[in-house]
Amino acid sequence: MPDALNAGQTIATPTTLKPAVQMLVRSHCEDEVRRRVKVCDGAVVFLAEDALARLTPRRALERS
């Protein structure tokens, strides 16, 4: 989602219809993470580079 306002609106619809659903929101910079945490109430917001950094070694070890 290109901006935090749209992200908040997009998150609001499914969480209103089904409160038990957990949304994951990926961001590309730390400032964007902070903005999205404010508008994406209840969503898990993570930095894409951090997630990739954790996943890459794990996948490499699984394949060896």
CORURHU-V182561 format. One record per residue. RES is the residue in one letter. PHI is phi in radians with two decimals (NA if undefined). NEAR is the number of other C-alpha atoms within 8 Angstrom. Layout:
res | phi | near
RES | PHI | NEAR
RES | PHI | NEAR
This chain:
res | phi | near
M | NA | 5
P | -1.26 | 5
D | -2.52 | 6
A | -1.13 | 12
L | -1.10 | 7
N | -1.10 | 9
A | -1.07 | 13
G | -1.08 | 12
Q | -1.18 | 9
T | -1.19 | 8
I | -1.25 | 12
A | -1.08 | 10
T | -1.11 | 8
P | -1.17 | 10
T | -1.26 | 11
T | -1.27 | 7
L | -1.26 | 6
K | -2.47 | 7
P | -1.02 | 7
A | -1.34 | 5
V | -1.22 | 7
Q | -1.90 | 8
M | -1.71 | 8
L | -1.97 | 8
V | -2.16 | 8
R | -1.68 | 8
S | -2.21 | 11
H | -1.86 | 9
C | -2.59 | 8
E | -1.12 | 8
D | -1.08 | 6
E | -1.15 | 10
V | -1.03 | 13
R | -1.07 | 8
R | -1.14 | 9
R | -1.22 | 12
V | -1.06 | 11
K | -1.22 | 7
V | -1.71 | 10
C | -1.80 | 13
D | -0.96 | 9
G | 1.49 | 6
A | -1.48 | 11
V | -1.57 | 9
V | -1.90 | 11
F | -2.34 | 11
L | -1.47 | 12
A | -0.99 | 10
E | -1.15 | 7
D | -1.13 | 8
A | -1.11 | 9
L | -1.13 | 8
A | -1.12 | 8
R | -1.37 | 8
L | -1.32 | 8
T | -1.01 | 8
P | -1.12 | 8
R | -1.09 | 8
R | -1.14 | 8
A | -1.14 | 8
L | -1.19 | 7
E | -1.13 | 6
R | -1.45 | 5
S | -1.55 | 4
